[in-house]
Amino acid sequence: MSVVGRRQLVLGGASLLALAACSGGNGGSAGTGPSPDDMVLGSPNARATLIEYASATCPHCAHFHETVWDQLKTNYIDTGKVRFIFREFPTPPEAVAVAGFQLARCGGATPEQYFARLGEIFRQQHEMFASGTMEGVRSKLLEIGASSGLSEQQVMQCISDDAGPDRIRRIEQGAQQFNISGTPTLILNGTKLEDPRAVTYEGLSQIIDQALAGH
C-alpha cells in the first residue's frame, strides 16, 4: 500500500480509476492493544479483543458492516464482552479511502460519531463511485459531511489534513506480524482469523463465543 500525500487528498475532477479488489500492500498493526491512531469501542476489561483492518473503499468491508456490524455491536461490544479496535487500511483508490477516513474523523469525532459516518460512507459506497470521477466522489463526501453537521470548509480541511497520510503510515509501519494483504481482516485475541465464516455474523459469533468460553 502506498501512502498518499496531501495533494492527492484534495479531490478534484480527475478521472477515477475503477474500484479495485479489497487488497493492499505491506501493512500491519500496532499490536493487539489500542494505539492513539485506532478507533476503539467497548470495555477495556472485555475478555475478548477484536481488531478489524478495513478500507472505506472496499466493497467487502461495506458488506461486512452492512450484515455484521449492528449485531456485533449490540450483542458483544455494548454488553462488555468484546473490545473492538478499528484500524484504517486503505485499498485502491487509496486517496479516496483516506479521504473517507478523514471525513469520519472530522471535527474530533467520538468513536460513535466516527462509526456512524463510516457506516454512511459504506452505505453510499456504490453510489459514490457510480459517477466514475473524483468530482463525483468529492460531492458525495461533502453530502455525507453535511448530513452530520459539517460545513464544506470543514470537510475539505479535514480531507487535506496531513494527519491522514501520517496516521496511515504509522498503522502500516506499526506491526507487520499479521501480514495484512486484504480487507476486511479480523484479529481475535491476537490471532488472525483465517476461517471464511468470520465475515458472517453467525460464524463470527461462534468464534467469539468459543474464545469467551476459553476454547
N, C-alpha and C positions, 0 to 999 in steps of 0.2 A: 504494500500500500504506500503510495507516495503522499506525503503530507502537503496539502495545498497551502498556498500563500494568501495574503490579504487581498491582492488584486483579483485573484480567481474567485473570491467570495463575493465581490461586488457584482452581482448578477446583472448582466446586460442583455443584449439582443442577439448574441451569437447562437448559431445552430447548436442544438442539444444532441449529443450522441444518444443512440438508442440505449434504453435501460438494460444494463448487463446483469448477468447472474450474480447472486449474492456471494461473491468471493473477493477476498482481499489478498494482501501480500503478507510480509512478515509482520506479525503482530503479537501482542501478548497482554498480560495483565499486570497489575501492580501487586500481585499475590492474591491470597484468599481473603484478606481483610480489606475493608474500605480505605480508599485514599481520598484526599480532598477533591480529586477530579471525578469521583464517582457520584452517581445519584443513588441514594440509599433510602429504603423503606423497611419498616419492621423493627422489632425489638432487638437490641444488641445482645440480649440474653437468649435469643432463639436457639434451639438445638440444631437447627439446620441453616446453612447459609447457601443461597442460590445466587450465582453470578450469571448474568446474561451479557454476551457481546452481541451487539446488534447495530444495524445501519438504518438510517432514516430513508434510504433509497432502495432497500431490499424488500422485494415482494414477499419473500418467505417470512421475513420479520413482521411485516404488516399482517400476514395471515396468522402468525403465531399470536400476535397481540389481539387480533380480532376474535380468535377462537379460544384462547387460553387465559389471557391476562386477567379478565374480570373475575373468573372463578378462582384463579391462583391467588389474587389479591384478597378476595373475600374470605376464602377458606383457609389460607395458610399465612399470608403476610399480616392481615389485620387481626388475626387471632393470636399472633405472637409465636406461631410455630416456626416460621421461616423469616430470616432476614434476607432481603432482596437487594442485590448490588447490580446496578446497571452501568455498563461500560460502552462508550461510544466507539464503534469500529467502522468507519466509513467504507463503503464499497462504491464502485462506479455508478454514476459520476460523483467522485469524491467531493467536489466543490459544492454540489447540491446537498449532499449528505451533511457536510459540516455546517452549511447554512441552516439546514433544518434543525440541527442540534443547537446552534446558536440562538435560533428563534425560540426553541423550547426553554432555553436558559435565560432569555432576555429579561432584564429588569430585576435580576436577583431572584428568579423564580424559586419557590419552595419545591421540594420533590413532588408534592401533589400537583402543583401548577405545571411543573415540567412534564410529568407523565400525561396530564390532560392535554397539553399542547402537542406532545409527541403522538398521542393517540389520534388527534385530529389530523396530523400530518400523515400518519399511516392510513387513516380512513380516506383521505383525499389523494393518496399517492398516485393512483392510476390517472385521475383527472389532472393532476399536476403535470404529468408527463405527456398528456394527450396532445398538447399543442406542438410538441417537438422543438420548442425553443426555450432558451434561457429566460427570455422575457415572460413567457407563459409561466414558468416556474416562479419567477420573481413576483408576478401578480398574485399567484396562489399563496405564496408565503406571506405577502402583505395582507391578503384577505384573512388568512388564519390568524395573523397577529392582531388585526383589527378586531376580530371576534373575541379575543381575550383581553381587549382593552389597551393594546399597544398602538402608538401612532406610527405612521410610515417612517418618520425620522428615527424613532426608537428601533424599529425593526432593522433599518438599513445600518444604523450604528452598530447594532449587535452583530449583524451578519459580517460586517467589515472589521470587527474587532480581532486583533492579532491573538487574543486569548484562545480563540478556537483552534487554529493550527497548532499553537503551542501546547494546548491540552492534549490534542490527539497525538502529538509527538511523544509526550510523556507516557500516555497509555501504551503507545506502540513500543516504546523502549522499556517500559516498566518491568515486564517479565514475559519471556517467550516460552516458559515451560509448558504452556498449554498448546502451543503450536496452532494458533488460531488461523484457519485458512478460509473460513466462510462464516456466514451468519444466517440465522441465529446459532450461537454456540452457548451451551449451558454447562456450568461448572457447579457441582453439588458437593459441598464439604471438601473442596479441593480436588475432586475427581471430575474429569471431563466426561460428560455423558455422551457416549457413542451410540446408545440404543436409539433407533429411529422413533420409538414410541415416545421419547422425551418431548417431542414437539407437538404432542397431543395432550389435552388435559387429562384424559383417562390414564395414559401411560405415565405422564409426569407425576400425577398424584400418587400412583402406585409406587414409583421410585422414591418419592419423598417420604411416603408412609413407611417404606422399608428402612429408610435412613433414620427416621424418627424412632422406629422400633429397635434400632440398634443392629439391624441385619447387615 
